[in-house]
Amino acid sequence: MVKTMKISDETHRELTKVSAKITAEDGERRTFDETIMEIITVYRQKEE
């Protein structure tokens, strides 16, 4: 199921930068959904 989220222009800019940086590291383009899941994964790893 697809959901719609409202985010600020600033959040969109930052998410775009993070997505581009991850893409530059491994050459694999990601959707914003994939980028957000990557951020969540890293966050969870740091919690442990």
C-alpha positions in Angstrom: 0.0 0.0 0.0 1.4 3.4 -1.0 1.1 6.3 1.4 1.5 10.0 0.8 3.6 12.1 3.2 3.9 15.9 3.4 7.5 17.0 3.9 9.0 20.5 3.9 11.1 21.7 1.0 14.1 21.6 3.3 13.5 17.9 4.2 13.1 17.1 0.5 16.4 18.8 -0.3 18.2 16.9 2.5 16.6 13.6 1.5 17.7 14.2 -2.1 21.3 14.9 -0.9 21.4 11.7 1.2 20.0 9.6 -1.7 22.6 11.0 -4.1 25.4 10.3 -1.6 24.3 6.7 -1.1 24.0 6.4 -4.9 27.5 7.8 -5.4 28.9 5.2 -2.9 27.6 2.1 -4.7 26.3 3.3 -8.0 22.8 2.0 -7.4 20.0 4.5 -7.8 17.4 4.4 -5.1 13.8 5.7 -4.7 13.0 7.9 -1.7 11.3 4.9 -0.2 14.5 2.9 -0.4 16.6 5.8 0.9 14.3 6.2 3.9 14.5 2.5 4.7 18.3 2.7 4.5 18.2 5.6 7.0 16.0 3.6 9.3 18.3 0.5 9.1 21.3 2.6 10.0 19.4 4.2 12.9 18.4 0.8 14.2 21.9 -0.5 14.0 23.2 2.4 16.1 20.5 1.6 18.7 22.0 -1.8 19.4 
